[in-house]
């Protein structure tokens, strides 16, 4: 099989590259914003980087390069799988980060397309594409991470609104977001998976309080978010009341695919350059580690093509996203470890980008579901292994000891 560009794809790549070279900020330039999660940022710099990201998304939309694989009725080009991959490959060469828009583009938008009403799609999809809306994911809780269906944040119906109380955690960029995707409990008299509802909530709602959490990287893009009698209009329910678990599966599968596609955070050619600069490129053990890093990146690239192909054919992302997500976490950890071994003691004394990647690899490993959860998904939904036994099956949530 030939994975090289066809003449048409080569022409598309040349067009994309020319537009990016004319419009995108170079890595390391004053206009770059590919260091959104770098340690030690002030809140002023963080907001400035977020503003650059918003402006870039708006420029993509104006130039016809935003959300290429979206249907034309939503502002996309209905681009092919390969064209979408080509553009992402070319865009990764510049000082750009999509991280602040990940929840909007890779979670909220696919969920809207699958479950939203026509009015909800009209209300949100075009502003998302144009960079006008930043979303945060409000799923995990202090006592409901891997067991997400055990969440305790409650939404009680009060006429045309739901009143929400509870706490969420590990909410990326919640302090910068305009909207949140919220999973809350609306019925405690049924088993835990059956009583959840999926909402869109405005982040400036009265009683909603996101608080950044300082991480060991020095950055603070994660948040814990508190809800104190937050009122959400019933029109912001996505996919129907008490159907939130099914809706959330679309979000989670899309998130895992997006996390799994983040191989650009590990630049293997840069790792090779580091080995050469350190005079270790001829060491057999180092050469083996470099080869393994390249193999991992290629495997992930082709798995990404499979996911893009499924999306282009109108197939919802399934458990194959768990494979990508699991392998990506391993790839980032192992490749960063190789870089740290090349840096030696120097790695403990500076803020080299590889040091940040090594320290932050836990976020890529855990985000979107822990490795243990991904292995369960792969075993049960792909390999057909027996499901894990559940002591809470069929028991109403209010009768569980949580």
Helices and strands as residue ranges (DSSP letters): H 7-23, H 43-63, G 72-74, H 81-91, G 99-101, H 102-103, I 104-108, H 109-115, H 118-129, E 135-138, G 148-150, E 154-158, E 161-169, E 179-185, G 192-194, E 196-202, E 208-212, E 223-233, G 234-236, H 244-260, G 262-265, H 268-277, H 284-312, H 320-343, G 344-348, H 353-366, H 371-377, I 378-382, G 397-399
